[in-house]
């Protein structure tokens, strides 16, 4: 990394330092709300776009050009490494990831082999190209967390209650831990390849972890998320851990090895800082629907989030989940300008 990149506001806040302004980026900033993204993706299936290097580079750069955010998030999907090793799945428009043969028996684990560099050449080539284009703007690599990927594999697709997932967790703990152990290895390998190609930080997404009690999370899930985060600890890049509906899990998610804990909008950020505990930065946590309000309301809510974030050793401004498809890009542009101009502590 160049000196300029190392001193970027995003990386400084992730390390618990105090940059000149609060850094800001948005989960799902690369995609659905941008007309230039929709035009580029027209007629191209989601998974195909994730394996086209030129398309990944362009889509990742689009929000950086438009908004001037402090970090780029690599355009991909959490199921990409599973697809890359040969799992028969697709992303169905309007539904999400759908697995042809759900994983529910021990013999099915054999398909979950290690990720080899040749499996994801299109991905790593895109990372390398992006680093050259982004200059002093950090690139965040990412992977899906073991619980969330396990839920897709077991259920066969998205689930409201994760019944089959929890059934395996409770009734077949040996199979459960074997499955999550394989997924953790794959996620860790995928993150490592992204960092080795030039990513400056990584985020582990646990979209469905909020479906768990704290006790179940700590017994059945945290060891595997911790294994993913530990697998890239030697690379020296900040590790962000984010989940939805995880207010009761925040402390435990930090203890899994995160340098930065992402917080959704349900918990006030200063309270989240207390739950996470000392020694870690936080990321978040404006409600994604607030950006549909009048500008003065958006800015007032953003100011509240920034002020609450001062309780943390480092704060990265973000939404409490991803950008919604109907979001006005101009509203996000105004929000970035407001966060950048907001007085530092």
Secondary structure, 3 states (H helix, E strand, C coil): CCHHHHCCHHHHHHCCCCCCCCEECCCCCCCCCCHHHHHHHCCCCHHHHHCCHHHHHHHHHHHHHHHCCCEEECCCCCCHHHHHCCCCEEEECCCEEEECCCCCCHHHHHHCCCCCHHHHHHHHHHHHHHHHHHCCCEEEEEEECHHHHHHHHHHCCCCCCCHHHHHHHHHCHHHHHHHHHHHHHHHHHHHHHHHHHCCCEEEEEECCHHHCCHHHHHHHHHHHHHHHHHHCHHHCCEEEEEECCCHHHHHHHHHCCCCEEECCCCCCHHHHHHHHCCCCEEEEEECCCHHHCCHHHHHHHHHHHHHHHCCCCCEEEEECCCCCCCCCHHHHHHHHHHHHHCCCC
